[in-house]
């Protein structure tokens, strides 16, 4: 499958996987939006982060050493998901201006 590309400078349409425009030698970018598949879409949502934090808190009450380790991993992954979404949202806001 060949992506449709557009030059960022001259705006010419290209139909190959070139990284530079043959006309003006500038970078090219894809016209098609890259949507994540189902699993990636779920794991990038804030609901997934909340679920991980809740599971981490529930595992914390297990009482064994491995329960503590698993709960730390789940809570850190949940917080990391929140941070990625926060960073992406701020990046999108700054790109609009």
Residue pairs with C-beta under 8 A, 6 or more apart in sequence:
2 15
2 16
2 17
3 17
3 30
3 31
3 32
4 13
4 14
4 15
4 30
4 31
4 32
5 13
5 14
5 15
5 16
5 17
5 18
5 28
5 29
5 30
5 31
6 12
6 13
6 14
6 28
6 29
6 30
6 31
7 14
7 21
7 23
7 24
7 26
7 27
7 28
8 26
8 27
8 28
8 29
9 21
9 24
9 26
10 21
10 23
10 24
10 26
12 21
12 23
12 24
14 21
14 22
14 28
18 28
19 27
19 28
20 26
20 27
20 28
21 27
21 28
35 41
36 44
42 48
43 81
44 81
44 84
44 85
45 81
45 85
46 81
46 82
46 85
48 78
48 81
49 77
49 78
49 79
49 80
49 81
49 82
49 85
50 78
51 78
52 74
52 75
52 77
52 78
52 81
53 74
53 75
53 78
53 79
55 74
56 70
56 71
56 72
56 73
56 74
56 75
56 78
57 71
57 75
58 71
59 67
59 70
59 71
59 74
60 67
60 68
60 71
61 67
62 68
62 70
62 71
